[in-house]
């Protein structure tokens, strides 16, 4: 058997060491680096998810703290509306106020379920529209409007249309026409 020369032995041992080191690198170190990178990515994702959940929990706690305030404030809106079918009570109250201030009043009421009549209109909540055609003195009308403002429900008035009458007297007779909207509780 021929003995290997020292040069060949060193080459074989070096090759064996390189193969061993390469095996260790490719079979152990590279998969470990990939695994560590994957774990790092999972930790970052979990951290981001936890931070998002923490923010949501903080917002939820804030909402819960403010819930009583919101309920209290929205309770005012509840009383600013009327229940469906209570329009007769409102009509009687409006007639009482007109009579109190010596105003001749022609009052009409219509119901709207809030659906848009055409594509340009927005959908609205159900409400009653009260159409007022009043005649009386200017001062009495101002008192009438002031009293409307004191009612327990909101009457939404977009515009007032004032016209002078042809009647000449010291009370300055005027006609007042306007529409008032009162929403219905649901």
C-alpha positions in Angstrom: 0.0 0.0 0.0 1.3 3.2 -0.9 1.5 5.7 1.8 0.0 9.0 1.1 2.3 11.8 1.1 2.1 14.5 3.6 0.9 17.0 1.1 -2.1 14.7 0.1 -2.8 14.1 3.8 -3.0 17.8 4.5 -5.2 18.3 1.4 -7.5 15.5 2.4 -7.7 16.7 6.0 -8.3 20.3 4.8 -11.0 19.0 2.4 -12.6 17.0 5.2 -12.6 20.0 7.5 -14.0 22.2 4.7 -16.7 19.7 4.0 -17.5 19.4 7.7 -17.6 23.2 8.1 -19.7 23.5 5.0 -22.1 20.9 6.3 -22.3 22.6 9.7 -23.0 26.0 7.9 -25.6 24.6 5.5 -27.3 22.1 7.7 -27.3 23.9 11.1 -26.3 27.6 10.9 -28.3 28.7 7.8 -31.6 27.0 8.9 -31.1 28.5 12.4 -30.6 32.0 10.9 -33.8 31.5 8.8 -35.7 30.2 11.9 -34.4 33.1 14.0 -35.4 35.6 11.3 -38.9 34.0 11.1 -39.2 34.2 14.9 -38.1 37.9 14.8 -40.8 38.6 12.1 -43.4 36.8 14.2 -42.5 38.8 17.3 -42.7 42.0 15.3 -46.1 41.0 13.9 -47.3 40.0 17.4 -46.0 43.3 18.8 -47.8 45.3 16.2 -51.0 43.3 16.7 -50.8 43.8 20.5 -50.2 47.6 20.1 -53.2 47.8 17.8 -55.3 45.8 20.3 -54.0 48.1 23.1 -55.1 51.2 21.1 -58.5 49.7 20.5 -58.9 48.8 24.2 -57.9 52.3 25.2 -60.5 53.8 22.7 -63.1 51.3 24.0 -62.4 52.3 27.6 -62.7 56.0 26.6 -66.0 55.3 24.9 -67.3 53.4 27.9 -66.3 56.3 30.2 -68.1 58.8 27.8 -71.2 56.6 27.3 -73.1 58.2 30.2 -72.4 61.7 28.8 -73.5 60.7 25.4 -76.7 59.0 26.7 -77.4 62.1 28.8 -76.9 64.4 25.8 -78.9 62.2 23.4 -81.7 62.1 26.0 -82.3 65.8 25.2 -82.9 64.8 21.5 -85.4 62.2 22.6 -87.5 64.9 24.3 -87.0 67.3 21.4 -89.2 65.0 19.3 -92.8 63.8 19.5 -94.2 60.3 19.2 -96.2 59.4 16.1 -99.8 60.2 16.7 -99.1 63.2 19.1 -99.6 65.7 16.3 -103.1 66.6 17.7 -101.6 67.5 21.0 -99.1 69.7 19.2 -101.8 71.3 17.1 -103.8 72.1 20.2 -100.8 73.7 21.8 -100.0 75.8 18.7 -103.6 76.9 18.5 -103.6 77.8 22.2 -100.5 80.0 21.7 -102.0 81.7 18.6 -105.2 82.4 20.6 -103.2 83.8 23.5 -101.6 86.4 21.3 -104.7 87.2 19.2 -103.3 85.7 16.0 -105.6 84.3 13.4 -103.9 81.0 12.4 -104.5 78.6 9.5 -102.5 75.5 10.4 -101.9 72.5 8.1 -100.0 69.3 9.0 -98.5 66.7 6.8 -96.5 63.6 7.5 -93.3 62.6 5.9 -91.7 59.1 6.3 -88.4 60.6 5.3 -87.9 58.9 2.0 -86.4 61.0 -0.7 -88.9 62.2 -3.3 -86.3 62.5 -6.0 -82.6 61.7 -6.5 -81.5 65.2 -5.4 -83.0 64.9 -1.9 -81.4 63.1 1.0 -83.2 60.5 3.0 -84.5 62.0 6.3 -86.1 60.7 9.4 -89.9 60.6 9.8 -91.3 64.0 10.7 -94.4 66.2 10.6 -94.4 69.4 8.7 -96.6 72.1 10.1 -97.5 74.9 7.6 -98.4 78.2 9.3 -100.4 81.0 7.7 -100.8 83.5 10.5 -102.3 87.0 10.6 -101.9 89.4 13.5 -99.9 92.3 14.8 -96.1 92.3 14.3 -95.5 92.5 18.1 -97.9 89.6 18.8 -96.1 87.5 16.1 -92.8 88.1 17.9 -94.3 86.9 21.1 -95.8 83.9 19.3 -92.4 83.0 17.9 -90.8 83.4 21.3 -93.3 81.1 22.8 -92.7 78.5 20.1 -89.1 78.5 21.2 -90.1 77.6 24.7 -92.0 74.4 23.7 -90.5 71.1 25.0 -89.9 69.9 21.4 -87.9 71.5 18.6 -89.7 73.1 15.7 -87.2 73.5 12.9 -88.0 76.6 10.9 -86.0 77.3 7.8 -87.4 80.8 6.9 -90.1 83.2 7.9 -92.1 85.0 5.2 -93.5 88.4 6.4 -95.9 90.4 4.4 -97.9 93.6 5.3 -101.6 93.4 5.1 -103.7 96.1 3.4 -105.5 96.8 6.6 -104.5 100.2 8.1 -104.5 100.3 11.9 -102.2 101.1 14.7 -101.3 97.4 15.4 -99.4 97.0 12.1 -101.2 93.9 10.9 -98.9 91.4 9.1 -99.1 88.0 7.6 -96.5 85.4 8.6 -96.0 82.2 6.6 -93.6 79.5 7.5 -93.1 75.7 7.7 -92.0 74.0 10.9 -90.6 70.5 11.0 -90.9 68.3 14.1 -89.2 64.9 14.1 -90.9 61.7 15.3 -89.4 59.5 18.0 -88.5 56.0 16.7 
